[in-house]
Amino acid sequence: MPHAKKLHDQFGAQGLHVLLVESQAHKREETLAFTLQAFPGHGAQGVLGADSPFSVEGAGLPKTALVGVDGKVAWISDKGGSLEKILEDQFSRLHQVNGELDKSLKSVTKDLNTRALGKAVTTARAAAAKAADGSKAKTDAEALVAHLEKTVERRMAMAERLLKAGRAAKARAALVNLQKQVAGEKDWTQKVTDEIGSIDQDHKDDLAADKLVMAAEDLMRDKKGRQAGVDKLAEVTKKFSGAKVAKLAEQLSKAAQDKSVMR
């Protein structure tokens, strides 16, 4: 768990999501209470073995896998050891298409590294239009455009999944971040802006409730803020009992107050 937290702190801003797969048949409420109290603000997320999004081969423990946003396993091991170098290598190749990009696309490297997706795709489209048919420049530019379009599509889908789960505030925050990254691409910017407006207009109760849950989560990152976080969660169940996120608020509240964890 401490190592998982370290990985989240080190690579979370680059898009890494750390999932800890419980493998000893514990119930969700047990693992939730333990991680919330023993490792407040851990960042890593726990999932039960039956709900694991992937299966890791091998007989040893720990079993470790690096899974892409497309669900494909990029790296797998049951030998433990340091993951930092592997992750650094994977992130260094983020947005690389078929190896090193053609020299005509060298200017997009900085934009890709800073997640300026709108600027990067605009440059790539212009390069694709200018390059000769069949050239590496055209092939790489078109592949990069397709990759970036898929990236934005998946980010939009992630926000939609959060919204359907009642995490309207988290969905909105993700879209606001994406809005900054797609700046410079008119259609993407409009689409993201429209989605943010839809959340503000059509999901007011879910948005207000999830803002309280997010505030509670922030408070409970520190042991001293646990009770204040519980109070925030109580507001959710009292004021927004019909909101989708109310069930999560109740689960978090019980986990934070579970005396069996002894912390």
Accessible surface in RSA format (square Angstrom, percent):
REM  Atomic radii and reference values for relative SASA: ProtOr
REM  Chains: A
REM  Algorithm: Lee & Richards
REM  Probe-radius: 1.40
REM  Slices: 20
REM RES _ NUM      All-atoms   Total-Side   Main-Chain    Non-polar    All polar
REM                ABS   REL    ABS   REL    ABS   REL    ABS   REL    ABS   REL
RES MET A   1    51.18  26.5  16.40  10.9  34.78  82.8  13.25  11.3  37.93  50.2
RES PRO A   2    92.70  67.6  83.84  76.4   8.85  32.2  86.70  71.6   5.99  37.2
RES HIS A   3    75.13  41.1  70.10  48.7   5.04  12.9  48.08  49.6  27.05  31.5
RES ALA A   4     7.93   7.3   4.70   7.3   3.22   7.3   6.37   9.0   1.56   4.1
RES LYS A   5    69.48  33.9  69.48  42.6   0.00   0.0  37.19  33.5  32.29  34.4
RES LYS A   6   115.31  56.3 110.04  67.5   5.27  12.5  66.00  59.4  49.31  52.5
RES LEU A   7    10.85   6.0  10.85   7.8   0.00   0.0  10.85   7.6   0.00   0.0
RES HIS A   8    54.06  29.5  52.45  36.5   1.61   4.1  30.79  31.7  23.27  27.1
RES ASP A   9    88.70  62.1  54.78  54.5  33.92  80.2  32.53  76.6  56.18  56.0
RES GLN A  10    78.97  44.2  53.10  38.8  25.87  61.6  34.15  72.7  44.82  34.0
RES PHE A  11     5.65   2.8   5.65   3.5   0.00   0.0   5.65   3.4   0.00   0.0
RES GLY A  12    22.58  27.8   0.00   N/A  22.58  27.8   7.33  20.1  15.25  34.1
RES ALA A  13   113.77 104.6  64.83 100.0  48.94 111.3  77.92 109.7  35.85  95.0
RES GLN A  14    72.18  40.4  64.27  47.0   7.91  18.8  25.03  53.3  47.16  35.8
RES GLY A  15    47.75  58.9   0.00   N/A  47.75  58.9  30.72  84.3  17.03  38.1
RES LEU A  16    24.75  13.8  18.54  13.3   6.21  15.6  21.57  15.2   3.17   8.5
RES HIS A  17   123.10  67.3 102.97  71.6  20.14  51.5  77.19  79.6  45.92  53.4
RES VAL A  18    17.04  11.2  12.62  11.4   4.42  10.7  15.87  13.8   1.18   3.2
RES LEU A  19    61.96  34.5  41.10  29.4  20.86  52.4  41.10  28.9  20.86  56.1
RES LEU A  20    57.45  32.0  54.58  39.0   2.87   7.2  56.27  39.5   1.18   3.2
RES VAL A  21    58.76  38.7  32.92  29.8  25.84  62.3  33.35  29.0  25.41  68.9
RES GLU A  22    29.33  16.8  20.10  15.2   9.23  22.0  25.68  49.7   3.64   3.0
RES SER A  23    85.65  72.4  48.72  65.0  36.94  85.1  39.17  83.4  46.49  65.1
RES GLN A  24   139.05  77.8 115.62  84.5  23.43  55.8  36.41  77.5 102.64  77.8
RES ALA A  25    99.94  91.9  59.58  91.9  40.37  91.8  74.25 104.6  25.70  68.1
RES HIS A  26    84.72  46.3  77.30  53.7   7.42  19.0  55.75  57.5  28.97  33.7
RES LYS A  27   132.32  64.6 128.71  79.0   3.62   8.6  75.62  68.1  56.71  60.4
RES ARG A  28   100.39  42.2  98.14  50.0   2.25   5.4  46.35  63.3  54.04  32.8
RES GLU A  29   107.10  61.5 102.89  77.8   4.21  10.0  59.15 114.4  47.95  39.2
RES GLU A  30    84.47  48.5  75.89  57.4   8.58  20.4  35.46  68.6  49.01  40.0
RES THR A  31    30.67  21.8  27.38  27.8   3.28   7.8  22.04  29.6   8.63  13.0
RES LEU A  32    32.60  18.2  28.93  20.7   3.67   9.2  32.59  22.9   0.00   0.0
RES ALA A  33     0.85   0.8   0.85   1.3   0.00   0.0   0.85   1.2   0.00   0.0
RES PHE A  34    96.00  48.0  96.00  59.5   0.00   0.0  96.00  58.2   0.00   0.0
RES THR A  35    19.58  13.9  19.58  19.9   0.00   0.0  13.67  18.4   5.91   8.9
RES LEU A  36    16.41   9.1  14.14  10.1   2.27   5.7  16.26  11.4   0.15   0.4
RES GLN A  37     7.27   4.1   2.88   2.1   4.39  10.4   0.00   0.0   7.27   5.5
RES ALA A  38    16.53  15.2   0.47   0.7  16.06  36.5   0.66   0.9  15.88  42.1
RES PHE A  39    48.16  24.1  44.70  27.7   3.46   9.0  48.16  29.2   0.00   0.0
RES PRO A  40    35.16  25.6  26.08  23.8   9.08  33.0  27.17  22.4   7.99  49.6
RES GLY A  41    22.35  27.6   0.00   N/A  22.35  27.6   7.09  19.5  15.26  34.2
RES HIS A  42    32.96  18.0  32.67  22.7   0.29   0.8  18.37  18.9  14.59  17.0
RES GLY A  43    21.95  27.1   0.00   N/A  21.95  27.1  10.07  27.6  11.88  26.6
RES ALA A  44     0.42   0.4   0.00   0.0   0.42   0.9   0.00   0.0   0.42   1.1
RES GLN A  45    92.59  51.8  89.82  65.6   2.77   6.6  28.78  61.3  63.81  48.4
RES GLY A  46    42.48  52.4   0.00   N/A  42.48  52.4  14.43  39.6  28.05  62.8
RES VAL A  47    37.06  24.4  29.64  26.8   7.43  17.9  36.56  31.8   0.51   1.4
RES LEU A  48    42.57  23.7  40.92  29.3   1.65   4.1  40.92  28.7   1.65   4.4
RES GLY A  49    35.52  43.8   0.00   N/A  35.52  43.8  18.93  52.0  16.59  37.1
RES ALA A  50   107.38  98.7  59.16  91.3  48.23 109.7  72.20 101.7  35.18  93.2
RES ASP A  51    99.51  69.7  77.39  77.0  22.12  52.3  26.62  62.6  72.90  72.7
RES SER A  52    32.12  27.1   9.44  12.6  22.68  52.3   8.31  17.7  23.81  33.4
RES PRO A  53    85.70  62.5  44.61  40.7  41.09 149.4  58.08  48.0  27.61 171.6
RES PHE A  54    38.90  19.5  21.82  13.5  17.08  44.4  33.48  20.3   5.41  15.5
RES SER A  55    98.81  83.5  76.79 102.5  22.03  50.7  49.34 105.1  49.47  69.3
RES VAL A  56    24.57  16.2  11.14  10.1  13.43  32.4  11.14   9.7  13.43  36.4
RES GLU A  57   138.12  79.3 127.13  96.2  10.99  26.2  50.15  97.0  87.97  71.8
RES GLY A  58    39.91  49.2   0.00   N/A  39.91  49.2  24.35  66.8  15.56  34.8
RES ALA A  59   106.05  97.5  69.72 107.6  36.33  82.6  77.61 109.3  28.44  75.3
RES GLY A  60    28.32  34.9   0.00   N/A  28.32  34.9  26.57  72.9   1.75   3.9
RES LEU A  61   139.93  77.9 106.16  76.0  33.77  84.9 106.41  74.7  33.53  90.2
RES PRO A  62    82.12  59.8  79.12  72.1   3.00  10.9  81.96  67.7   0.16   1.0
RES LYS A  63    86.74  42.3  61.39  37.7  25.34  60.3  21.28  19.2  65.46  69.7
RES THR A  64    28.62  20.4  25.67  26.0   2.94   7.0  19.71  26.5   8.91  13.5
RES ALA A  65    21.15  19.4   0.11   0.2  21.04  47.9   0.25   0.4  20.90  55.4
RES LEU A  66    29.69  16.5  28.76  20.6   0.92   2.3  29.69  20.8   0.00   0.0
RES VAL A  67    48.14  31.7  21.79  19.7  26.35  63.5  21.83  19.0  26.31  71.4
RES GLY A  68    32.60  40.2   0.00   N/A  32.60  40.2  27.14  74.5   5.45  12.2
RES VAL A  69   132.86  87.4  95.77  86.7  37.09  89.4 104.67  90.9  28.19  76.5
RES ASP A  70    70.01  49.0  37.62  37.4  32.39  76.6  16.72  39.4  53.29  53.1
RES GLY A  71    52.35  64.6   0.00   N/A  52.35  64.6  30.84  84.6  21.51  48.2
RES LYS A  72   147.68  72.0 141.76  87.0   5.92  14.1  90.89  81.8  56.79  60.5
RES VAL A  73    66.74  43.9  35.98  32.6  30.75  74.1  35.98  31.3  30.75  83.4
RES ALA A  74    62.33  57.3  24.20  37.3  38.13  86.7  35.33  49.8  27.00  71.5
RES TRP A  75    64.43  25.9  57.90  28.0   6.53  15.3  45.47  24.2  18.96  30.8
RES ILE A  76    71.78  40.8  54.25  40.4  17.53  42.3  54.25  39.1  17.53  47.6
RES SER A  77    22.26  18.8  13.15  17.6   9.11  21.0  16.13  34.3   6.13   8.6
RES ASP A  78    41.51  29.1  31.85  31.7   9.65  22.8   2.35   5.5  39.16  39.1
RES LYS A  79   184.51  90.0 149.96  92.0  34.55  82.3 101.20  91.1  83.32  88.7
RES GLY A  80    21.80  26.9   0.00   N/A  21.80  26.9   9.94  27.3  11.86  26.6
RES GLY A  81    62.43  77.0   0.00   N/A  62.43  77.0  40.49 111.1  21.94  49.1
RES SER A  82    77.32  65.3  51.85  69.2  25.47  58.7  46.69  99.4  30.63  42.9
RES LEU A  83    24.72  13.8  24.72  17.7   0.00   0.0  24.72  17.4   0.00   0.0
RES GLU A  84    25.36  14.6  25.36  19.2   0.00   0.0  22.05  42.6   3.31   2.7
RES LYS A  85   167.63  81.8 161.46  99.1   6.17  14.7 104.97  94.5  62.66  66.7
RES ILE A  86    44.91  25.6  40.90  30.5   4.00   9.7  44.87  32.3   0.04   0.1
RES LEU A  87     8.01   4.5   8.01   5.7   0.00   0.0   8.01   5.6   0.00   0.0
RES GLU A  88    91.35  52.4  83.08  62.9   8.27  19.7  32.65  63.1  58.70  47.9
RES ASP A  89    67.83  47.5  61.72  61.4   6.10  14.4  24.02  56.5  43.81  43.7
RES GLN A  90    49.27  27.6  42.76  31.3   6.51  15.5   9.45  20.1  39.82  30.2
RES PHE A  91    37.60  18.8  24.46  15.1  13.14  34.2  25.14  15.2  12.46  35.7
RES SER A  92    79.44  67.1  46.33  61.8  33.12  76.3  50.07 106.6  29.38  41.2
RES ARG A  93   126.56  53.1 117.99  60.1   8.57  20.4  52.07  71.2  74.49  45.1
RES LEU A  94    68.18  38.0  55.94  40.0  12.24  30.8  59.56  41.8   8.63  23.2
RES HIS A  95    13.71   7.5   9.23   6.4   4.49  11.5   6.61   6.8   7.10   8.3
RES GLN A  96    75.16  42.0  52.10  38.1  23.06  54.9  16.47  35.1  58.69  44.5
RES VAL A  97    17.65  11.6  14.69  13.3   2.95   7.1  17.65  15.3   0.00   0.0
RES ASN A  98   119.72  82.6  82.10  79.3  37.62  90.6  33.81  81.4  85.91  83.0
RES GLY A  99    48.68  60.0   0.00   N/A  48.68  60.0  38.20 104.8  10.48  23.5
RES GLU A 100   122.36  70.2 106.75  80.8  15.61  37.2  46.60  90.1  75.75  61.9
RES LEU A 101    12.72   7.1   7.33   5.2   5.39  13.6   7.33   5.1   5.39  14.5
RES ASP A 102    23.15  16.2  20.73  20.6   2.42   5.7   2.42   5.7  20.73  20.7
RES LYS A 103   173.69  84.7 157.89  96.9  15.80  37.6 100.86  90.8  72.83  77.6
RES SER A 104    58.66  49.6  31.19  41.6  27.47  63.3  42.56  90.6  16.10  22.6
RES LEU A 105     0.03   0.0   0.00   0.0   0.03   0.1   0.00   0.0   0.03   0.1
RES LYS A 106    98.58  48.1  89.47  54.9   9.11  21.7  70.91  63.8  27.67  29.5
RES SER A 107    82.19  69.5  55.53  74.1  26.66  61.4  59.25 126.2  22.94  32.1
RES VAL A 108     0.20   0.1   0.07   0.1   0.13   0.3   0.20   0.2   0.00   0.0
RES THR A 109    60.15  42.8  59.77  60.6   0.38   0.9  48.02  64.5  12.14  18.3
RES LYS A 110   156.90  76.5 151.94  93.2   4.96  11.8  97.30  87.6  59.59  63.5
RES ASP A 111    17.85  12.5  17.85  17.8   0.00   0.0   0.23   0.5  17.63  17.6
RES LEU A 112     7.23   4.0   6.46   4.6   0.77   1.9   6.62   4.6   0.61   1.6
RES ASN A 113   104.71  72.2  84.75  81.9  19.96  48.1  22.59  54.4  82.12  79.4
RES THR A 114    88.88  63.2  60.77  61.6  28.11  67.0  62.99  84.6  25.88  39.1
RES ARG A 115    51.20  21.5  50.76  25.9   0.44   1.1  25.39  34.7  25.80  15.6
RES ALA A 116    22.18  20.4  18.11  27.9   4.07   9.2  22.18  31.2   0.00   0.0
RES LEU A 117     1.29   0.7   1.29   0.9   0.00   0.0   1.29   0.9   0.00   0.0
RES GLY A 118     0.00   0.0   0.00   N/A   0.00   0.0   0.00   0.0   0.00   0.0
RES LYS A 119   117.89  57.5 113.50  69.6   4.40  10.5  67.82  61.0  50.07  53.3
RES ALA A 120     0.00   0.0   0.00   0.0   0.00   0.0   0.00   0.0   0.00   0.0
RES VAL A 121     0.00   0.0   0.00   0.0   0.00   0.0   0.00   0.0   0.00   0.0
RES THR A 122    67.46  48.0  64.70  65.6   2.76   6.6  62.40  83.8   5.06   7.7
RES THR A 123    46.54  33.1  40.90  41.5   5.64  13.4  24.37  32.7  22.16  33.5
RES ALA A 124     0.00   0.0   0.00   0.0   0.00   0.0   0.00   0.0   0.00   0.0
RES ARG A 125    83.05  34.9  76.53  39.0   6.52  15.5  46.46  63.5  36.59  22.2
RES ALA A 126    62.84  57.8  49.60  76.5  13.25  30.1  58.49  82.4   4.35  11.5
RES ALA A 127    16.57  15.2   7.66  11.8   8.91  20.3  14.68  20.7   1.89   5.0
RES ALA A 128    11.22  10.3  11.07  17.1   0.15   0.3  11.22  15.8   0.00   0.0
RES ALA A 129    88.30  81.2  51.40  79.3  36.89  83.9  61.06  86.0  27.24  72.1
RES LYS A 130   186.92  91.2 154.82  95.0  32.10  76.4 106.26  95.6  80.66  85.9
RES ALA A 131    20.53  18.9   4.09   6.3  16.44  37.4  13.66  19.2   6.87  18.2
RES ALA A 132    71.23  65.5  55.54  85.7  15.69  35.7  66.15  93.2   5.09  13.5
RES ASP A 133   125.48  87.9  97.51  97.1  27.97  66.1  37.90  89.2  87.58  87.3
RES GLY A 134    78.89  97.3   0.00   N/A  78.89  97.3  39.94 109.6  38.94  87.2
RES SER A 135    36.07  30.5  25.58  34.1  10.49  24.2  35.42  75.4   0.66   0.9
RES LYS A 136   108.36  52.9  94.76  58.1  13.60  32.4  86.08  77.5  22.28  23.7
RES ALA A 137    18.51  17.0  17.31  26.7   1.20   2.7  17.31  24.4   1.20   3.2
RES LYS A 138    38.24  18.7  38.24  23.5   0.00   0.0  20.39  18.4  17.85  19.0
RES THR A 139    71.39  50.8  67.17  68.1   4.22  10.1  49.72  66.8  21.67  32.8
RES ASP A 140     3.70   2.6   3.70   3.7   0.00   0.0   0.00   0.0   3.70   3.7
RES ALA A 141     0.00   0.0   0.00   0.0   0.00   0.0   0.00   0.0   0.00   0.0
RES GLU A 142    88.37  50.7  81.32  61.5   7.05  16.8  30.27  58.6  58.10  47.4
RES ALA A 143    27.25  25.1  15.59  24.1  11.66  26.5  23.81  33.5   3.44   9.1
RES LEU A 144     0.00   0.0   0.00   0.0   0.00   0.0   0.00   0.0   0.00   0.0
RES VAL A 145    18.92  12.4  18.92  17.1   0.00   0.0  18.92  16.4   0.00   0.0
RES ALA A 146    55.06  50.6  50.35  77.7   4.71  10.7  52.01  73.2   3.04   8.1
RES HIS A 147    61.25  33.5  55.23  38.4   6.02  15.4  41.15  42.4  20.10  23.4
RES LEU A 148     0.00   0.0   0.00   0.0   0.00   0.0   0.00   0.0   0.00   0.0
RES GLU A 149    73.08  42.0  68.57  51.9   4.51  10.7  21.61  41.8  51.47  42.0
RES LYS A 150   106.40  51.9 104.21  63.9   2.19   5.2  50.43  45.4  55.97  59.6
RES THR A 151    26.43  18.8  23.88  24.2   2.55   6.1  20.14  27.1   6.29   9.5
RES VAL A 152     6.49   4.3   6.49   5.9   0.00   0.0   6.49   5.6   0.00   0.0
RES GLU A 153   117.11  67.2 111.99  84.7   5.11  12.2  35.54  68.7  81.57  66.6
RES ARG A 154    81.41  34.2  78.06  39.8   3.35   8.0  32.78  44.8  48.62  29.5
RES ARG A 155    56.68  23.8  54.22  27.6   2.46   5.9  29.59  40.4  27.09  16.4
RES MET A 156    20.83  10.8  15.91  10.5   4.92  11.7  16.17  13.7   4.66   6.2
RES ALA A 157    36.67  33.7  33.44  51.6   3.23   7.4  35.83  50.5   0.84   2.2
RES MET A 158    56.03  29.0  55.97  37.0   0.06   0.1  32.57  27.7  23.46  31.1
RES ALA A 159     3.77   3.5   2.98   4.6   0.79   1.8   3.30   4.6   0.47   1.3
RES GLU A 160    90.06  51.7  85.56  64.7   4.50  10.7  30.11  58.2  59.95  48.9
RES ARG A 161   150.76  63.3 144.37  73.6   6.39  15.2  72.60  99.2  78.16  47.4
RES LEU A 162    42.08  23.4  40.92  29.3   1.17   2.9  41.95  29.5   0.14   0.4
RES LEU A 163    28.19  15.7  25.96  18.6   2.23   5.6  25.96  18.2   2.23   6.0
RES LYS A 164   135.38  66.0 121.64  74.6  13.74  32.7  75.24  67.7  60.14  64.1
RES ALA A 165    64.74  59.5  40.10  61.9  24.64  56.0  51.69  72.8  13.05  34.6
RES GLY A 166     0.00   0.0   0.00   N/A   0.00   0.0   0.00   0.0   0.00   0.0
RES ARG A 167    21.89   9.2  21.89  11.2   0.00   0.0  11.31  15.5  10.58   6.4
RES ALA A 168     0.00   0.0   0.00   0.0   0.00   0.0   0.00   0.0   0.00   0.0
RES ALA A 169     7.90   7.3   3.92   6.1   3.97   9.0   4.60   6.5   3.30   8.7
RES LYS A 170    79.97  39.0  75.93  46.6   4.04   9.6  28.33  25.5  51.64  55.0
RES ALA A 171     0.19   0.2   0.19   0.3   0.00   0.0   0.19   0.3   0.00   0.0
RES ARG A 172    73.30  30.8  73.30  37.4   0.00   0.0   8.42  11.5  64.89  39.3
RES ALA A 173    51.68  47.5  38.62  59.6  13.07  29.7  45.46  64.0   6.22  16.5
RES ALA A 174    22.42  20.6  11.16  17.2  11.26  25.6  20.18  28.4   2.24   5.9
RES LEU A 175     4.76   2.7   4.68   3.3   0.08   0.2   4.76   3.3   0.00   0.0
RES VAL A 176    43.35  28.5  43.35  39.2   0.00   0.0  43.35  37.7   0.00   0.0
RES ASN A 177    68.95  47.5  67.63  65.4   1.32   3.2  16.14  38.9  52.80  51.0
RES LEU A 178     0.67   0.4   0.67   0.5   0.00   0.0   0.67   0.5   0.00   0.0
RES GLN A 179    53.10  29.7  50.80  37.1   2.30   5.5  11.86  25.3  41.24  31.3
RES LYS A 180   150.64  73.5 129.31  79.3  21.34  50.8  82.73  74.5  67.91  72.3
RES GLN A 181    29.61  16.6  26.09  19.1   3.52   8.4  11.24  23.9  18.37  13.9
RES VAL A 182     0.00   0.0   0.00   0.0   0.00   0.0   0.00   0.0   0.00   0.0
RES ALA A 183    53.66  49.3  48.83  75.3   4.83  11.0  50.47  71.1   3.18   8.4
RES GLY A 184    64.04  79.0   0.00   N/A  64.04  79.0  33.85  92.9  30.19  67.6
RES GLU A 185    14.83   8.5  12.58   9.5   2.26   5.4   4.17   8.1  10.67   8.7
RES LYS A 186   178.53  87.1 165.01 101.2  13.52  32.2 114.45 103.0  64.08  68.3
RES ASP A 187   104.29  73.1  97.38  96.9   6.90  16.3  27.43  64.6  76.85  76.6
RES TRP A 188    26.66  10.7  26.02  12.6   0.65   1.5  11.01   5.9  15.65  25.4
RES THR A 189    43.95  31.3  43.95  44.6   0.00   0.0  42.62  57.3   1.33   2.0
RES GLN A 190    99.42  55.6  97.56  71.3   1.87   4.4  37.84  80.6  61.58  46.7
RES LYS A 191   115.13  56.2 110.45  67.8   4.67  11.1  66.04  59.4  49.08  52.3
RES VAL A 192     0.81   0.5   0.81   0.7   0.00   0.0   0.81   0.7   0.00   0.0
RES THR A 193    55.74  39.6  53.40  54.1   2.34   5.6  49.54  66.5   6.21   9.4
RES ASP A 194    78.59  55.1  67.40  67.1  11.19  26.5  29.03  68.3  49.56  49.4
RES GLU A 195    70.81  40.7  70.70  53.5   0.11   0.3   4.94   9.6  65.87  53.8
RES ILE A 196    13.61   7.7  13.61  10.1   0.00   0.0  13.61   9.8   0.00   0.0
RES GLY A 197    35.05  43.2   0.00   N/A  35.05  43.2  31.58  86.7   3.47   7.8
RES SER A 198    42.16  35.6  35.19  47.0   6.97  16.1  22.21  47.3  19.95  27.9
RES ILE A 199     2.44   1.4   2.44   1.8   0.00   0.0   2.44   1.8   0.00   0.0
RES ASP A 200    51.59  36.1  44.44  44.2   7.16  16.9  26.73  62.9  24.86  24.8
RES GLN A 201   121.77  68.1 111.34  81.4  10.44  24.8  34.62  73.7  87.16  66.1
RES ASP A 202    97.85  68.5  65.85  65.5  32.01  75.7  24.80  58.4  73.05  72.9
RES HIS A 203    54.74  29.9  49.65  34.5   5.09  13.0  37.46  38.6  17.28  20.1
RES LYS A 204   126.08  61.5 117.68  72.2   8.40  20.0  70.30  63.3  55.78  59.4
RES ASP A 205    96.18  67.4  93.42  93.0   2.77   6.5  21.88  51.5  74.30  74.1
RES ASP A 206    21.50  15.1  20.51  20.4   0.99   2.3   1.52   3.6  19.98  19.9
RES LEU A 207    16.45   9.2  16.45  11.8   0.00   0.0  16.45  11.6   0.00   0.0
RES ALA A 208    37.49  34.5  31.51  48.6   5.98  13.6  35.06  49.4   2.43   6.4
RES ALA A 209     0.00   0.0   0.00   0.0   0.00   0.0   0.00   0.0   0.00   0.0
RES ASP A 210     0.00   0.0   0.00   0.0   0.00   0.0   0.00   0.0   0.00   0.0
RES LYS A 211   117.27  57.2 109.99  67.5   7.27  17.3  62.40  56.2  54.87  58.4
RES LEU A 212    29.08  16.2  28.68  20.5   0.40   1.0  29.03  20.4   0.05   0.1
RES VAL A 213     0.00   0.0   0.00   0.0   0.00   0.0   0.00   0.0   0.00   0.0
RES MET A 214    57.95  30.0  57.04  37.8   0.91   2.2  53.81  45.8   4.14   5.5
RES ALA A 215    34.23  31.5  26.65  41.1   7.58  17.2  32.93  46.4   1.30   3.4
RES ALA A 216     0.00   0.0   0.00   0.0   0.00   0.0   0.00   0.0   0.00   0.0
RES GLU A 217    50.28  28.9  44.23  33.5   6.05  14.4  21.28  41.2  29.00  23.7
RES ASP A 218    85.54  59.9  74.38  74.0  11.16  26.4  23.87  56.2  61.66  61.5
RES LEU A 219    63.41  35.3  57.45  41.1   5.96  15.0  61.77  43.4   1.64   4.4
RES MET A 220     8.70   4.5   5.32   3.5   3.38   8.0   5.87   5.0   2.83   3.7
RES ARG A 221   126.41  53.1 112.93  57.6  13.48  32.1  43.49  59.4  82.92  50.3
RES ASP A 222    80.36  56.3  76.47  76.1   3.89   9.2  30.33  71.4  50.04  49.9
RES LYS A 223   125.12  61.0 115.75  71.0   9.37  22.3  70.15  63.1  54.97  58.6
RES LYS A 224   193.76  94.5 158.67  97.4  35.09  83.6 109.84  98.9  83.92  89.4
RES GLY A 225    12.74  15.7   0.00   N/A  12.74  15.7  12.16  33.4   0.58   1.3
RES ARG A 226    27.84  11.7  27.84  14.2   0.00   0.0  16.40  22.4  11.45   6.9
RES GLN A 227   111.10  62.1 107.36  78.5   3.74   8.9  60.61 129.0  50.49  38.3
RES ALA A 228    43.97  40.4  37.27  57.5   6.70  15.2  40.81  57.5   3.16   8.4
RES GLY A 229     0.00   0.0   0.00   N/A   0.00   0.0   0.00   0.0   0.00   0.0
RES VAL A 230    11.40   7.5  11.40  10.3   0.00   0.0  11.40   9.9   0.00   0.0
RES ASP A 231    76.16  53.3  72.13  71.8   4.03   9.5  26.95  63.4  49.21  49.1
RES LYS A 232    67.39  32.9  67.23  41.2   0.16   0.4  24.58  22.1  42.81  45.6
RES LEU A 233     0.51   0.3   0.15   0.1   0.36   0.9   0.39   0.3   0.12   0.3
RES ALA A 234    51.32  47.2  45.98  71.0   5.34  12.2  50.04  70.5   1.28   3.4
RES GLU A 235    53.92  31.0  52.33  39.6   1.60   3.8  23.75  45.9  30.17  24.6
RES VAL A 236     0.00   0.0   0.00   0.0   0.00   0.0   0.00   0.0   0.00   0.0
RES THR A 237    55.86  39.7  43.77  44.4  12.09  28.8  30.61  41.1  25.25  38.2
RES LYS A 238   176.31  86.0 144.28  88.5  32.03  76.3  95.11  85.6  81.21  86.5
RES LYS A 239   132.25  64.5  99.50  61.0  32.75  78.0  64.16  57.7  68.09  72.5
RES PHE A 240    39.78  19.9  34.59  21.4   5.19  13.5  39.78  24.1   0.00   0.0
RES SER A 241    87.48  73.9  64.36  85.9  23.12  53.3  31.09  66.2  56.39  79.0
RES GLY A 242    78.47  96.8   0.00   N/A  78.47  96.8  43.87 120.4  34.60  77.5
RES ALA A 243    13.07  12.0   0.22   0.3  12.84  29.2   4.79   6.7   8.27  21.9
RES LYS A 244   122.90  60.0 100.15  61.4  22.75  54.2  75.12  67.6  47.78  50.9
RES VAL A 245     1.03   0.7   0.26   0.2   0.76   1.8   1.03   0.9   0.00   0.0
RES ALA A 246    10.97  10.1   9.80  15.1   1.18   2.7  10.05  14.2   0.92   2.4
RES LYS A 247   145.42  70.9 139.62  85.7   5.80  13.8  85.71  77.1  59.71  63.6
RES LEU A 248    40.08  22.3  38.06  27.2   2.03   5.1  38.67  27.2   1.41   3.8
RES ALA A 249     0.08   0.1   0.00   0.0   0.08   0.2   0.00   0.0   0.08   0.2
RES GLU A 250    82.80  47.5  81.77  61.9   1.03   2.5  21.56  41.7  61.24  50.0
RES GLN A 251    54.65  30.6  49.69  36.3   4.96  11.8  24.29  51.7  30.36  23.0
RES LEU A 252    13.72   7.6  13.72   9.8   0.00   0.0  13.72   9.6   0.00   0.0
RES SER A 253    19.42  16.4  19.42  25.9   0.00   0.0   8.06  17.2  11.36  15.9
RES LYS A 254   135.34  66.0 126.33  77.5   9.02  21.5  85.76  77.2  49.59  52.8
RES ALA A 255     5.11   4.7   1.35   2.1   3.76   8.5   4.68   6.6   0.43   1.1
RES ALA A 256     6.37   5.9   0.00   0.0   6.37  14.5   0.00   0.0   6.37  16.9
RES GLN A 257    88.17  49.3  75.37  55.1  12.80  30.5  28.97  61.7  59.20  44.9
RES ASP A 258    47.60  33.3  37.44  37.3  10.15  24.0  13.43  31.6  34.16  34.1
RES LYS A 259   172.43  84.1 163.18 100.1   9.25  22.0 111.61 100.5  60.81  64.8
RES SER A 260    91.92  77.7  59.42  79.3  32.50  74.9  54.29 115.6  37.63  52.7
RES VAL A 261    27.99  18.4   8.77   7.9  19.22  46.3  15.34  13.3  12.65  34.3
RES MET A 262   162.83  84.3 131.65  87.1  31.18  74.2 118.47 100.7  44.36  58.8
RES ARG A 263   149.15  62.6 112.26  57.2  36.89  87.8  31.60  43.2 117.55  71.2
END  Absolute sums over single chains surface
CHAIN  1 A    15459.1      12387.9       3071.2       8733.6       6725.5
END  Absolute sums over all chains
TOTAL         15459.1      12387.9       3071.2       8733.6       6725.5
